[in-house]
Structures are given as C-alpha cells and as structure tokens.
Amino acid sequence: MKKFLSRKIAAGLMSSVMLCSALPMTGAMNVMSNSVVFAEDSETTENVVYYADFEDGKNDFTGRDGCGSAAIDSTGGYGGGACMLFTGRQKSWQGPQLVVDDIVNQGEEYMVSAMVKTPWYANVQVSMEYTDTEGTRHFSNLTSGISNGDWVEISDTKFTVPKGVTKAAIYFECSDTNVNISVDNFKIKAAPTYDIQYDIPSLKDVFAENFKIGGAVTTSELAPKSAQELIKKHYNSLTLGNELKPDALLDQKATIATGSETTPVINISGARTILDFCRDNNIPVRGHVLVWHSQTPDWFFKEGFKDDGAWVSKEIMLQRMENYIKTVFETLEKEYPDVDFYAWDVVNEAWLDDGNPRKAGSQGANGSNNSAWVQIFGDNSFIEPAFEYARKYAPEGCKLYYNDFNEYMPSKTSAIVKMATELKEKGLIDGIGMQSHLDVGFPTAANYENALKAFCDTGLDVQVTELDITTVDTSETGFETQASLYKQIMDLCVKYSDRISAVVFWGTTDDKSWRAAKCPLLFNEDFTAKPAYYSIVKGREVPVVTTTTATTTTTTTTTTTTVVSTSVVKPELVGDVDKNGKIELADLVLLHKYLTKKSELSDEQFAAADMNQDGKVNIFDAIELRNFFNTEI
C-alpha cells in the first residue's frame, strides 16, 4: 500500500490531492500535503527503536507466562546466521514474547517486522498483550503468516500500546502446539506521522444543517495524533468499533466469582481511551451494541457462565439480558456522566438476507448464520424484551435503534420494517440503523433508495451507521467510480434528511478499515482526502468562523468558504491567476495562498482563479486547476 501511495502522490495520479503550503516553482511537480515521504527501508530513515538479528548472542525474548524456552540458534537463521528458536510449546498461545514497556511510548503508533519460520505447515500469529489499570489482561491479534518450512516475512504491522497500561508485550503464537517457532530480523520502528489537511471543508460543517457526521474508531486506530485531529475536524459523532460490544465488556472470571446465575459482570476498561477522548473533546457517542449474536461469548448463554455449561433456560436468559443492559447503562452514566450517548444499537443483525431469523446454535459452529439468542428463544422473540429493557434503563434523550447490514435486500427490508413498525406501536424503538457496507458494483443507488424510503416511511428516525464503499479498482478511474457512488448515497441522505439524524463512516483511513483491501473510505493511509471526499462536499457551502478585531472589542461572525467577487470580470485566460499570460505552477501557488488567507486577489485575478466559472473561488477551483497539471504529466 505505501509504495502505491508514493507513486500516486509523486506522479499526481489522484486528482484530488490537496495542495501543500509551499509548492516547487520549477522542475518536476511534487505536490504533497503531508510531512512524511515513504522511502526505501534503511536503518537511518525509518526510526528503528529496537532491532534484533541475534548475531551477537543477545536475546531479550522469553516464554509467555514462563512456558517454553527461547534460545539462540547460531546457524538456523534467515540467510544462514543466527536466530531465536522457541521450543517446549504445549498450548497454542505459548510462544516467544518481547516485553516492550521500555521500548515504546504508550499512546504512540509503531510497526513490527520479522522473519518467522516453522518446521512444517503452520499459521504463526503475531499478537500484542497488555494489562490495564484494573488488572485485566487484553490480547490483540496483529497479523499472521503461513510457514511451510520456509521463512515468512511479517512486514510493518502497526500496533499501539494504550496509555496507562502495564506489561505490554509483542508475542508469537501458533495453532499447532507441536511446532517450534524461529524468529529473525525482529524490528520495531516508529510509524510514519502525518499532518492532516486542515484547509479543506469540515464534513460536520458541510452537513451541519442536515444531520450529524460521525466516524468509527478502535483504541489502536485512535492512537496517532493525525487520527485524533481528523476526527476532531470532521466528526461530531463517534462510534466505538469494538470496545462496547459484549465480548469487550463481559468479564467471565468476575462473573463466575459472584456465584450468581443471572447477573453478569462487565469491565469497561477497554473502552476508556476512546470515551476519555470523547469526553475531553465534547464528541457525542453512538453506542454499539447491546444484543448481538456475534462477538458475544457462548459462556454468556451457559449454566454457571462456564464454557462447557449447558444452555440456560429462556427465563434465566431474560434476567441475564436485563441485568446486562442495566449494568451497561448504569456504569457508563456513573463513570462518564459528561459523555452524550445520544443513540444506542439495541439489537444488531437479527435477520438473514432472506428475511428469516438466524439459525439456532453457537456462533462458531456454523459461521455467522447461527445465533445463541435463537438457540435459547427458538426465534427472534428476544428482540422485544431487549428493547423493553433498553427503554427502561437508557439515559434520557438516548434514542434506541435496530441495526442491520444488507438492509437493502428486499426480503430483509420487509422483515425489518414489519418488526420496527410493531416495536414503534409499543413505544419501544426510535429508529432504524442502515449499516450501508456497500460496493461500487452493488447495490445501485436506486436499490439503496428503495430501502431508505421504506424505512423513512415507518415514521421512525433513520441513521446510516457504518457507511463504506469498497472498490477493487484502485486506479484513478476506480476511485472516481467510488466517488460517484459516494456522492449518490450522500445526495440521497440529504434528500431524506428530514428523517435522517446521523451518517457515520465506518473507520478513519483506508488502511485501518476492516475492509482495507478494497480501500472503502474517504481518506488515504496518509490522511489525504480521496476523490470520494471531494465528491460529497463539492457544491456545498461550508460555514466557517472568522474573527475580526477592533480597538476594544472582538466580533465573531459566520461566513462561508465560498467567496463571491464584487464585480464581474471576464478573464482572458482562465487559470492564469497571476496574469502573466500563461498557466503554470505559480498560478496554483497563488490560488492556494488566497484560499489559506495568505494573499489577496484583484478582480482580474479572482476571475481567472474561478476555474469552473460559477462566480465563486473555493477549494473546487483549486481541484480544477490541479487537474489541469495532472493531465499535463
């Protein structure tokens, strides 16, 4: 991905790359808005904080929880030298670990690389472990590689140790408990840092008169300062990607210790980093999710809260459900009273695409079609009590939603409408969440509108909760196609904005998306805006705040980024902003200085800068002029 980005930026293949504050006046064009340029790997440029090739016999790796042995193999390394060889494994999670407490700074992003080998076919997992302030251990799978007796490269896998934790470690594990694990050329380096584009319209301002604009983020995703700045600039709603899901909150050990059959214990430590950020920056939160078949451990449905227990009765499960929902709401209210939980997904993904309930059984037994909720209740009759309990315990002003994917499939649309209408009649539901995980090939905007209209016609509020649009074509043409569908979807949201209260994009940048391989979001890995971003803001006036200072008073006024000339002047050459008779990079520089309020334009210059001849000079004229140079390359 990073090599693609380097080529894209250097060659100008992306028509919508934003201007930097200083552009070269002569020579080859090289426009970048970020502070980091990817280079070929070298020890001098990549900010390495730890490196081990084991040639000097030094070995800082130990066995996890004292299990197994990490030793130097002097001849078995990658390329024939030394490596670290881990033996004596008896369980899948056992393997070599490196404690990184004194190596990395908490809250900052790093990348780990290594060469890994097993003696025969096996999948090796690279993971991170840390212990939070409440003593709870957390585990995160970073990446994996399959070895078949050969060395496999683990390359530049990002990780972040959250702030305030103890004993953080990077470790290797393997599903085959019989294999030894060899590691060589182990490296940790600081991840690249970037500046976001501050001088482009804020999404939350663009759509301020329509609905909230939100994003989704995980704890690791929030770590880079760039991600935090992107969120603060563009979003006035935030969804925790995983940290408020049942598997993140439920504490099995503490629950069993209570001896209760009906009262599960929760631990919100994993959510604190994001909730603290939302509190400190006054960002409302969309809660996700209370009742879901996925990412809910089977033990929650078993006798004694034990993995090997029998399934509990419907009566017991209703008590567990109520107590869980009550505890979640009460805990968040107590510990985060200043965070506005303005919406919650009460039930998630209860219907199959054919409009039928999911199948009974363990989630892991037969893929995502199985539901332990259906196992206990026999059907989807658990939905109504879930909303009853949520209505009973939710904070005042918090709206309650049913949320689902493939919601535009006709049979599923009908099932959701029927269910939601019945819940509405009982005063239990406030809205429907359309996840909106789309692709450039399907659905069409027309397909999507059919579902959107059907949901709006229920009289309930609608929120687009997890919007992303994938594309396998990462050429300029492919991204323009993606941009076109993004525009169509957002235009539909504006069309129905009297019934839509929020639109949430599922992630921050393409590389951090759960669908990263298909580049589904509005921003690149380097935090530059993609054509998709520009497509949804183009043509919309954006309110901005400017301050005018007088002798003794300061007055704050609201204007827009769209500037209209006071006089109409027909330019001799559109694009010749400096009026020297030709179009060149100096014109692009002057236009950028005007947009960033570092220079003024005469009436003649203003007319020449108005690339699309709409009587205004704004960011879209800069894009047009930038495209001119792209076509010349």
N, C-alpha and C positions, 0 to 999 in steps of 0.2 A: 504493500500500500504506500509506504513512504517514498519509494522510488517513483511510483506513478505520480504522486503529488509533486515531487521535484520536477519531473518533466512537464507536468501540467502547468505549474507556475512559471517555470523558466521560459517555456515556449508560448505561453499565452493562450492555451487551448480552451480555458474556461472563460467565456465571455463576460462573466460577472465578477471576476476577481476585483476587489476594491483597491483603490489607489493608496499608496503609502504616502507619508508626509513629504518625502523627497524622492523625485524620480531622476534618473540619469538624463542629461540633456543631449548627449551624443552617444554614438556607438550602439551596440545591440540592446534591445529593450529587455529590461529585467524588472518587472513590477511585482513587489511583494508587500503585503501589509503586516507581516509577522517578523519577529525578531530572530527566528531560528531557520537556518537553511540546512537541510539534510545533506550530509556529506558521506563519503565512503567511510566505513568504520576505521578508526585509528585511535590509539591509546591517548593521543593528545587532544582530540576533539570531542570525545564522547562522554567526558565527565565520569570516568570509572571511579567508583568508591570502594569496590572490592573485586579482587581477581585471584583465582587460584588455579594454577596448572599442575600443582603437586610435584613439580620437578625438584624443589628444594626440600622435599620431605615434610613440609608443613601441612597440617591437616586440622582444620577447625570444625569439621563435621563430627557429629555424634549421633547415636541412635535415639530415635524418638522414645521418650519415656524410659530410657535406659535399655531398650531392647535392640539386639543385634550389635554388629561390630563394624566400625568404619576404619579401614586401614589403607595404607599406601600400597598400590600395586606398581612396582617400579618399571615393568615392561609392558603392561597391558593397556596403556593409554592410547588416546587418539593420535595417530601418527607414529606410534611405537614407543613413546616415552612413558612417563608415569601417569597414574590416575588415582582416584579414590575408588576403592572397591568395598561395597557394603554386603556383608554376609550375615547369616543367622536369622533371617526373617521367618516369622511364624504366622503373622497376620498381614492382611492386605495393607493396612495403614502403617506398618512398620517400614522404616527406611531411614536414610541419612537426612539429618537436618542441620541447618546453619542458623544459629541464633543471630538476629540482625539488630538487636536493641542498640548496640553501639556503632552500627554501620550506617543506618538510615535515619533520617529525621522524620518523626511522626507527622502525618498530615501532608507529606510531600510524595510525589509520584516518582517511581523508579521502574527500571526494566531489568529483568533477569534473563540471562542466556546461559546455555550449557550444551555440551555434548553428552549424550546419555546412551548406554548400551545394556542390553540383557543377553544372556547366552542363547536364548531361543525366543520365539514369538511371544511378545507380551506388550501390553499397553502401560507405559510409565506416565504417571500423573505428577505434575509439579503443583504444589499447593502452598498455602500460607496459613499459619495458625497464630492466634494471639489470645491473650486473656484480658477481659475488660475490667473496669474498676470494681465491678460487683463479683469478680472471681469466676465469671463464666467463660469457658473456652469457645472460641469461634474458629471455624475452618472454612477456607475458601479455595476451591479448585481454580487454578490459573490457566493451565493448558496441559496438553498431553502429547505424547508421541509414541508411535509403534516401532519397536525394535524387533528384528528377526535375526539377532546375532550380529547386527551391524550398528555402527554409531548413527544416532539420530540427533539432529540439531534442534534445540529449543532456542528460539530467537526472539529477543526483545519483547518479552511478555511483561506487560505492565502490572504493577501492584502498588498498593499504598497501605502503610500501617496507620490505622486511625489514631488520632490524638488521645492521650490519656490511658493507653493500654500498657500491659506488661508482657514480658517474654514473648516477643514476636519472633517467628522463625519461618524460613522457607525450607520446605522438605520435599522429598521424593517418595512416592508410594507406588504400589503395583498390585493389580488384581490377582496375579499369580503369586501365591505365597512362597513358592519353591525357588523362585529365581533370585540370583544376586543382581545388584544394581551397580553399574560402573558409571562414574561421573568425571568429566574432564572439562577444562577450559571454562570453569564456572565464573560468571561475571555478573556484577550488579552495577548499573550505571544510572545516573540521574536521567529521568525522562526529559525530552525537549520541552521548553516552556515557550509560550506564545503570548502575544498581545491580541486581544480581540479587536474587532472593528467597532470602535466607539462612534465613528462618524457615519453610521448607517441608521436608518429608522428603527426604532424600538418596536418590536411586534406588539407588545402590550399597549403602546400608544397608537399604533396603526389601527388596531381593532377595539380601541377603548370604548367607542360608542356601541359596539356590537356584543362583546362577550369577554370573559376572562381568557387570557392566553397562558397556557401552562406548559410545563415540561415534566418529565420523569427522570429521576436520578437515583443511583445507588450510592452507598457510602464511598466506595472507591472512585466512582465517577465524579464525585463532588470534590475530591482531594485537590486537583490542580487549581491554582488561583484563577486561571483562564476560565475554567468551567464555572466557578463561582461568579465571576464577572459577567459571563454570558447569561447566566440565569438572572442575575440582578438587573441586567439591562433589558432583557426581552420578556421575562415571565412575571406574572402576578398570581401564579398558582403553581404549586409543586406537588407531585405525587412521588411517594417513596416506592422505588421499583420493587424491592423485596422485603424491606425491613419491617413492614406492618402486616405481612402475610402470616397465617397461622404457624407455619413451621419456624418462622423467625421469632415469634413471641412465646410459643408454648414451651414450658420448662418441664420436661418429663421427670427428671430427678426430684425437683422440688415438689411436683405434684404428687408423686408416689409417697414422698415423705410425709405428706399431710394425712394419709390414710383415708382420704375421702374418695367416694366413688363418683361424686357429682361436681366437684369444684376444681377445675384446672388452674394451675398457677402460671402466670406469664412473667416474662422478663423483657423490658423494653430497652435494654442496654444497647442492642444493635441498632436501634433507631435514633439514638441520642444525637449523633453527629449531625444528621440531617435536620432533626427537629430543633436543635440548637441554632442551626443556620437559619431556619425559617423564622424562629422567634427573634433572633438578633436583627434580621432584615425585614421583618414585618411582612412575610410572604404567607398567604393563606395556603392551607394544606387540603388536598383531596385524599381522604383515607381509602386505602386499598389493601386488603379486602377482608371481610369478616367470615363469610361462609363460602367455601370453595372445595371442590373435590381434589384439586391439585395443590401441591405444596401444603398439605395438611397431613401430618403423620398418622399412620394407621393406629398407633397406640392410643390416640385420642378417642378412638371408637371401641377400644378393647377393655375388657374387665380388668380392674386394678391399674388401668393406664399402662399395661405391660404389652410389649411387642408380641408376646406369644399368648396373650389372653384371648378368650372367646369374645365374639361380637356382643356388645351390650344391647339391652332392650331399647325400644323406641322411647319409653318413659324416662329411662336413665339418660338417654342422649338428649332429650329435650331439656333436662335440667343442666346437663353439661353445656349445651348451646347457650342457654340463658345466662348461666354464670360466666361463661367465657366472654360474651358480648358485654355484659355488665362490667366485668373487670377491665376490659379494654377501654371502654368509655370512661370509667371512673379513674383509672390510672392516668390516662392522658389528661383528663381535666385537672387532676391533682398536681401533676408534675409539669404540665405545660399549659397553665391557665391563660397565658397570653398568646397562644397559637390559635388561630382561627381555623378550626376543622369545619369548613363550610359545606363539605359533601363527603359521603361515605358510600362505597360499593358494599351493599349488604350481602348480596348473593352474586356469584360470578360463574358464568358458563355452565348453567344447569341443563341447557338444551343442546341436543345434537343438531347437525345441519338439516336433518330430515324432519325436525320439529318434534321428535320424541325425547323422553328423558334419557339420561345416560344409563349404562348397564350397572347392575349390582356387582360389587366386588372391590378389591383392593386396587388402588391406583396403579401400582406396579405390576399387577397381574396381567393386564391386557391393554396396556397403553392408556391414552387419555380418555378413552370411551368409558372407562369404569369409574364408579363413584362410591365411596364408602357411605356417603349420605343416603344414596339409593339402597345400598346394602342394608342399612338399618331401617329405613322408612318404606322401602318397597317401590317408591315412586318419588315424584318431586313434591310431595306434601310437606317436606321440611321447609319449603320456601316461605310459606305464610308465617309460621311461628318465628322464623328468623327476622322477618320484618316487624312482627309484633314486638319482639324483644328490643330490636334496634330503635323502634319508635319510643319505647318505654324508657330507654336509658341514654339515648343520644342527647347531646347538649342542645340548648335552644338555638334555633336558626340553622342547624345542620340538616341538609337535605339528604334523603335516602334514595339510592339508585339500585336498579338491577343492571348488570353489565355483561356484555357478551361479544364474542368475535364472530366473523362470518355472518353478521347480523343482517346483511343484505340478501342472504339466501332466502327465497320466498317462503319456504316452509318454516324456517326458523323465525323469520319476521312475523309470520302469523301467530306462532306459538308465543312469542314474546308479547305481542300486542294483546292477545287473549289473557295471558297471565297478568300483565300490567294493568289492564282495564279492571280485572277483578280485584286486584290489590288496591287500586285507586278508589273503587267504590267503598272499600272498607277504611279508607283514610290511612293506609299503611305505607304508601310509596309516593315519592315526589318526582321521580324521573327515571329515564332510561339512558344507560350509557352505551354508546356505539364505539367499540374499540377502534375500528377502522384501520386494521392492518391490511393495507391494500397493495396491489402490484400494478405496474403500468399496463399489464395485459388483461387484468381482471380485478375488480368489476369495472364497468364503464361508469361514468358519472351519472348516466341515466339510471343504471341499476341501483346505484347508491341513493339517488334521489327518491326512488320508489320506497325504499325502506325509511329514509329520513322523513318523508311526508307521512308515511303510515304511523311512525312514532309520534310525530308532532300532532297528528290528528287525534291522538288519545287525550289531548289536553294536558299531558304531563310535560315537565321540563325535559329537555334532551341535552346531553353533554357528549361531545366527541372526546373520548377518554384516552386513547392510545394511538393517535394518528401517526402512521408512517407509510411510505410508498416505496416499494422495492423496485430495482431495475438491475438486470444482469448486464446491460449495455452501459459501460462507464465511459464511453466516448462523449464528445461534446453533444452529438446528436441524441445519444441516450439520455443524458442529463436534461436536455431541452424537452424531451418527451416526458420525463418525470416531472419537470417543472410545469408542463401544460396540464397534467392531471392534478397536481397540487393546486394550481390556480382554479380549476373547475370545482374541486371539492371545497376550497375556501370560499369561492363565489356562492356555492350552494349554502354554506353555513351562514354567510351574510344574508342571503335571500330569506332564510328561515330564522334569522337571529331573534325574532320576537319570541321564539320558543327554545332557543339555544342559549345557555348561560355560560358555557365554557368549552374551549377547544384546547386539548392537551396533546403535545407532541411527545412520543414515547422515546425519550432519550435526548442527549445533548449533541453529540457528534457521531458521524458515521462509524468510526472505528470502535466506539463504545456501545453501539446498538446491539441488541440481541439478534439482529438480522444484519450484522456488519458486512457479511459477504456480498450483500446486494445494495449497499450504500443508500439507506432508506430515508435519511433525514435532511434537514435544511443546511447543515454546516459540515464542512470537511474536518478531517482529523486535526488540521492546523487552525481550526476555528474560523476560517474564512467562509463567507456565505456562498452557497451554491446557487445556480440558476433557479432552483425551486424557491429559495428565499425571495429573490428579486421578483419572481413571477407573482407572488401573493401580496407584495407590498406595492407593486407598480400601479400608478394611477390613483393611489390613496393619499390624501393629505394627512400629515402627521403633526399633531400638536406638540410643540416644544416650549420649554420655559426659558425666557431670556430676562436678564436683569438690567435695568437702566438706573444709573446712579446720578442723583442731583447733588446740590450743595449740602443739604442737610437731610435728605430723605432718599430712600431706596424704594423703587416701584417695580414689582414683578408683574409682567404681562405675558399672556399666552399668544403665540403666533404659530405659524406652520413652517415646515421645511420648504414648502412651495413658495417661491418668490416671483412676483409678477412685475414686469417692467412698467414704469410710469408713462413711458412713451413708446410708440411702436416704430421700430427702425428695421427696414428690410436689409439683411446682411448681403454683402456682395459674395461672400464665401462662407457658408455655414461650417463651423468648426474652426475657423481662423480666429480664435479668441483674442490673440494679441495683435491682430490686424496688420500682419506683415506680408500678406499676400499668399501665404501657403499654410497648409496644415501639418503640424509637426508636434513632437512630444512637448515642446514648450507650451502649446495650447492646452494640453491635458494637465500640465502642472498648474497653469494659471487658473483653470476651471476648478481644480481641486482646492487651491488656496482660497478661492471665492467661497466654495461650499463649506470650508472649515473656518470661515470668517477671518482669514489672514490677509485678504486683499479685497479690493472693490473693483467693480467693472463699470466702465462707461456704458451709455445706452447702446453704442455701436458694438461694444464687446459683449454686452448682455445678449443682443440679438444674434450674434454669431455663436454664442455658447448654447443657445436654445436649439439643440440638435433636432428635436422632434417637432419644433415649430408650434408648440402649444401655448406660447406666451409665458412660459414659466422656465426657470432654471433650477434644476434639482438633481438628485442623485441619478435619475434615469437618463438625463442628458450626459452625465459622466460615463454611464454604461454604454450609451450610443457611440460616444467618441472613442471609448476604449475598444469597442468592437471594430471600429474603423482600422485601428492599428493591428488588431488581431488578424483581420483579413489581409493585411499587408505582409505579415510574417510568412 
